[in-house]
């Protein structure tokens, strides 16, 4: 859709619908700005996964059930 056509359609809307369009555009802009941060987070999470896998290969699996039960029952 051409920009002019889109603007014409928005301008034809009643004021409350224009406000909804504005809110939606702000939401999309915020989501777009956050995309860079998500990329960094994905890289960071990938590094964590790699380190976790190295630890698992080196030390094996850690059974945390007993620790969780102890924390639940005793709080310390």
C-alpha positions in Angstrom: 0.0 0.0 0.0 1.4 3.4 -0.9 2.1 5.8 1.9 -0.3 8.4 0.5 -3.1 5.9 0.4 -2.4 4.8 4.0 -2.3 8.4 5.2 -5.6 9.1 3.5 -7.2 6.1 5.1 -5.9 7.2 8.6 -7.1 10.7 8.1 -10.6 9.4 7.2 -10.9 7.7 10.5 -12.8 9.1 13.5 -10.6 10.6 16.3 -10.8 7.6 18.6 -9.7 5.3 15.8 -6.8 7.6 14.9 -5.7 7.4 18.5 -5.8 3.5 18.2 -3.7 3.7 15.1 -1.2 6.0 16.8 -1.0 3.6 19.8 -0.4 0.7 17.5 2.3 2.6 15.5 4.0 3.4 18.8 3.8 -0.2 19.8 5.4 -1.3 16.6 8.2 1.3 16.9 8.9 0.1 20.5 9.0 -3.5 19.3 11.4 -2.5 16.5 13.7 -0.7 18.9 13.7 -3.7 21.2 14.8 -6.0 18.3 18.4 -5.0 18.8 18.3 -5.9 22.4 16.6 -9.2 21.6 19.5 -10.0 19.3 22.0 -9.3 22.0 20.0 -11.4 24.4 19.9 -14.3 21.9 23.7 -14.1 21.6 24.0 -14.0 25.4 21.7 -17.0 25.8 23.5 -18.9 23.2 26.8 -18.4 25.1 25.1 -19.6 28.3 23.8 -22.7 26.5 27.3 -23.4 25.2 28.8 -23.1 28.7 26.1 -25.2 30.3 26.7 -27.9 27.7 30.5 -27.9 28.4 29.8 -28.2 32.2 27.3 -31.0 31.6 29.9 -32.9 29.5 32.6 -32.3 32.1 30.7 -33.0 35.3 27.5 -34.8 34.2 24.0 -33.9 35.1 23.3 -32.3 38.5 20.3 -33.7 40.4 18.8 -30.7 42.0 15.7 -32.4 43.5 17.3 -32.9 46.9 18.6 -29.3 47.0 15.2 -27.9 46.0 13.4 -30.1 48.7 15.8 -28.9 51.3 15.3 -25.3 50.3 11.5 -25.8 50.3 11.5 -27.5 53.7 14.1 -25.6 55.5 14.4 -22.3 53.7 18.2 -22.4 53.9 
